[in-house]
């Protein structure tokens, strides 16, 4: 093998190990509760039922994770980034003329927050429920211990995960190897379970199981919760290492473990309690509970980090209010912390754990959010096949249609659990979607209102000269949404102060539909009048604008400024109703005004030094 190929393989392997802790935590801990949940739904444990269930689990992993995500979705990226928001941006959010695509992408993203709240609760509960077998006297302490672990998990977030994150990969590698060994041990007790690898048993169970066979799909789907992470975290590790880790370790370990659980049930093992722990020799149950708990904490950490990352993307794309985003480590852009999201998730997660009490009860609430997100992703993949790959319509319909049938079947089955807790993630998603919708409507209304009665720059400058407005030393920076016209906040300032700095920069920030913008492509600037510079700066939706750094770059492009001596003028908007009655609906105006009052200051978000900022309060009627 050539030396370069060997180095590339080693790099992929190392990245693959790192991906084990970030990408595969959710799907990797699903054996803790999935088979037990499905078995409870079947109402029996006959050989035909067990073979059918295991076959369904194996082929669900193959069709959804190996084929749909690893085989198709991960081949469509937005400048290396994946996930439903990145796909939405790729397919048309920049043009803002495709409301159906935007709605699908946003609601799919909103559903992931529901998943983010349920995953830590169900994972930690299911891990600690092994105490029912290892130490029955500790059973009353399972729920308090779960709450304590969840409190610690969320309380740890502000400190960042850079250091402990290095341990995630090796620990999860140990977890997957342990699951594989336990699975082999179980299979050895009843090798006949291997017949379940034949898809015939899955189809036979579905076709002859009546309505019960259809309902079981909702439980079977739990085995692929977390599959979306393969696509969403593609930008962190690359498609190659994720696929390598999935095919060589994660997928074989999951199949072996599910088969092992099925084998011991066929061999006569009791089905009360957590079947996963019955694979383990009694003397090793407590160490396995410890390892399982650590694995579920890692899985939960990955979900929380994913929620932070998605929030930042939504903020950058203009679909969420500005929230304070802290970079917890310089090692990577993914090491961030969003306090508001963290504490809200903590309250909901602990509330779910206390409200449902057991992982079996939470399983009813789990699955709807993920299956709905997968449906949205399939719809966007169909459009991407047509517009990105340029496939003919019959091919798109055949491939995406097959995925849609599978996803829709799982979603429909999960919807049968709507009143057993399934409403919880849908309610959470609806609230998140409402915030996104109201914020975007408000931002667009303010921008439209501010651009009414535009004043050309040359007309404004001539008016300054004609009226003798005083020009004072220094450089003023006005942040504005209005391009090619005089910023309304600049007009307002001059009207009330009767003065203006000698040099003016009108800066407009644009968010591109790609995750990153090369520094050489970031700036578009021109001196549109004497000492008046119109500047447009583009940032990717994975980037956070840094205004001091931007000003330094502007200075190197020929604009005669000194970044440390600038004065930034920022509009502080107070939202009121339009007098003509043609504004946005009252409820949107009220909610947007509330969000605006409570969002992070634009100066903090863009890292503008507070000592260089002048706030200009003004009323905007929308």
Secondary structure as the mmCIF struct_conf table of DSSP 4:
data_model
#
loop_
_struct_conf.conf_type_id
_struct_conf.id
_struct_conf.beg_label_comp_id
_struct_conf.beg_label_asym_id
_struct_conf.beg_label_seq_id
_struct_conf.end_label_comp_id
_struct_conf.end_label_asym_id
_struct_conf.end_label_seq_id
HELX_RH_AL_P HELX_RH_AL_P1 UNK A 3 UNK A 22
TURN_TY1_P TURN_TY1_P1 UNK A 23 UNK A 23
BEND BEND1 UNK A 24 UNK A 24
HELX_RH_AL_P HELX_RH_AL_P2 UNK A 25 UNK A 28
TURN_TY1_P TURN_TY1_P2 UNK A 29 UNK A 29
HELX_RH_3T_P HELX_RH_3T_P1 UNK A 30 UNK A 32
TURN_TY1_P TURN_TY1_P3 UNK A 33 UNK A 33
HELX_RH_AL_P HELX_RH_AL_P3 UNK A 34 UNK A 42
TURN_TY1_P TURN_TY1_P4 UNK A 43 UNK A 43
HELX_RH_AL_P HELX_RH_AL_P4 UNK A 47 UNK A 60
HELX_RH_PI_P HELX_RH_PI_P1 UNK A 61 UNK A 72
HELX_RH_3T_P HELX_RH_3T_P2 UNK A 73 UNK A 75
STRN STRN1 UNK A 78 UNK A 78
TURN_TY1_P TURN_TY1_P5 UNK A 79 UNK A 80
STRN STRN2 UNK A 81 UNK A 81
BEND BEND2 UNK A 83 UNK A 83
HELX_RH_AL_P HELX_RH_AL_P5 UNK A 84 UNK A 88
HELX_RH_PI_P HELX_RH_PI_P2 UNK A 89 UNK A 93
TURN_TY1_P TURN_TY1_P6 UNK A 94 UNK A 96
HELX_RH_AL_P HELX_RH_AL_P6 UNK A 99 UNK A 128
TURN_TY1_P TURN_TY1_P7 UNK A 129 UNK A 130
HELX_RH_AL_P HELX_RH_AL_P7 UNK A 131 UNK A 134
HELX_RH_3T_P HELX_RH_3T_P3 UNK A 136 UNK A 141
HELX_RH_AL_P HELX_RH_AL_P8 UNK A 142 UNK A 156
HELX_RH_3T_P HELX_RH_3T_P4 UNK A 157 UNK A 159
BEND BEND3 UNK A 161 UNK A 161
HELX_RH_AL_P HELX_RH_AL_P9 UNK A 162 UNK A 189
HELX_RH_3T_P HELX_RH_3T_P5 UNK A 191 UNK A 197
BEND BEND4 UNK A 198 UNK A 198
HELX_RH_AL_P HELX_RH_AL_P10 UNK A 199 UNK A 208
BEND BEND5 UNK A 209 UNK A 209
HELX_RH_AL_P HELX_RH_AL_P11 UNK A 210 UNK A 220
HELX_RH_3T_P HELX_RH_3T_P6 UNK A 221 UNK A 224
TURN_TY1_P TURN_TY1_P8 UNK A 225 UNK A 227
HELX_RH_AL_P HELX_RH_AL_P12 UNK A 228 UNK A 232
TURN_TY1_P TURN_TY1_P9 UNK A 233 UNK A 233
HELX_RH_AL_P HELX_RH_AL_P13 UNK A 234 UNK A 237
HELX_RH_AL_P HELX_RH_AL_P14 UNK A 239 UNK A 245
HELX_RH_PI_P HELX_RH_PI_P3 UNK A 246 UNK A 250
HELX_RH_AL_P HELX_RH_AL_P15 UNK A 251 UNK A 266
TURN_TY1_P TURN_TY1_P10 UNK A 267 UNK A 268
BEND BEND6 UNK A 272 UNK A 273
HELX_RH_3T_P HELX_RH_3T_P7 UNK A 275 UNK A 279
BEND BEND7 UNK A 280 UNK A 280
HELX_RH_3T_P HELX_RH_3T_P8 UNK A 282 UNK A 284
HELX_RH_AL_P HELX_RH_AL_P16 UNK A 285 UNK A 316
TURN_TY1_P TURN_TY1_P11 UNK A 317 UNK A 318
BEND BEND8 UNK A 319 UNK A 320
STRN STRN3 UNK A 325 UNK A 327
TURN_TY1_P TURN_TY1_P12 UNK A 330 UNK A 331
TURN_TY1_P TURN_TY1_P13 UNK A 333 UNK A 334
STRN STRN4 UNK A 336 UNK A 338
HELX_RH_AL_P HELX_RH_AL_P17 UNK A 339 UNK A 356
BEND BEND9 UNK A 358 UNK A 358
HELX_RH_AL_P HELX_RH_AL_P18 UNK A 359 UNK A 363
TURN_TY1_P TURN_TY1_P14 UNK A 364 UNK A 365
BEND BEND10 UNK A 366 UNK A 367
HELX_RH_AL_P HELX_RH_AL_P19 UNK A 368 UNK A 387
TURN_TY1_P TURN_TY1_P15 UNK A 388 UNK A 388
BEND BEND11 UNK A 389 UNK A 389
HELX_RH_AL_P HELX_RH_AL_P20 UNK A 393 UNK A 415
TURN_TY1_P TURN_TY1_P16 UNK A 416 UNK A 417
HELX_RH_3T_P HELX_RH_3T_P9 UNK A 418 UNK A 420
TURN_TY1_P TURN_TY1_P17 UNK A 421 UNK A 422
HELX_RH_AL_P HELX_RH_AL_P21 UNK A 423 UNK A 450
TURN_TY1_P TURN_TY1_P18 UNK A 451 UNK A 451
BEND BEND12 UNK A 452 UNK A 453
HELX_RH_AL_P HELX_RH_AL_P22 UNK A 457 UNK A 467
TURN_TY1_P TURN_TY1_P19 UNK A 468 UNK A 468
STRN STRN5 UNK A 470 UNK A 479
BEND BEND13 UNK A 481 UNK A 481
BEND BEND14 UNK A 484 UNK A 485
HELX_RH_AL_P HELX_RH_AL_P23 UNK A 488 UNK A 497
BEND BEND15 UNK A 498 UNK A 498
STRN STRN6 UNK A 499 UNK A 511
BEND BEND16 UNK A 513 UNK A 515
HELX_RH_3T_P HELX_RH_3T_P10 UNK A 519 UNK A 521
TURN_TY1_P TURN_TY1_P20 UNK A 522 UNK A 522
STRN STRN7 UNK A 523 UNK A 529
TURN_TY1_P TURN_TY1_P21 UNK A 530 UNK A 531
STRN STRN8 UNK A 532 UNK A 539
TURN_TY1_P TURN_TY1_P22 UNK A 541 UNK A 542
HELX_RH_AL_P HELX_RH_AL_P24 UNK A 547 UNK A 556
TURN_TY1_P TURN_TY1_P23 UNK A 557 UNK A 558
HELX_RH_3T_P HELX_RH_3T_P11 UNK A 563 UNK A 565
STRN STRN9 UNK A 566 UNK A 576
TURN_TY1_P TURN_TY1_P24 UNK A 579 UNK A 580
BEND BEND17 UNK A 581 UNK A 581
BEND BEND18 UNK A 583 UNK A 584
HELX_RH_AL_P HELX_RH_AL_P25 UNK A 586 UNK A 598
BEND BEND19 UNK A 599 UNK A 599
HELX_LH_PP_P HELX_LH_PP_P1 UNK A 600 UNK A 601
HELX_RH_AL_P HELX_RH_AL_P26 UNK A 602 UNK A 605
TURN_TY1_P TURN_TY1_P25 UNK A 606 UNK A 607
HELX_RH_3T_P HELX_RH_3T_P12 UNK A 610 UNK A 612
STRN STRN10 UNK A 613 UNK A 621
#
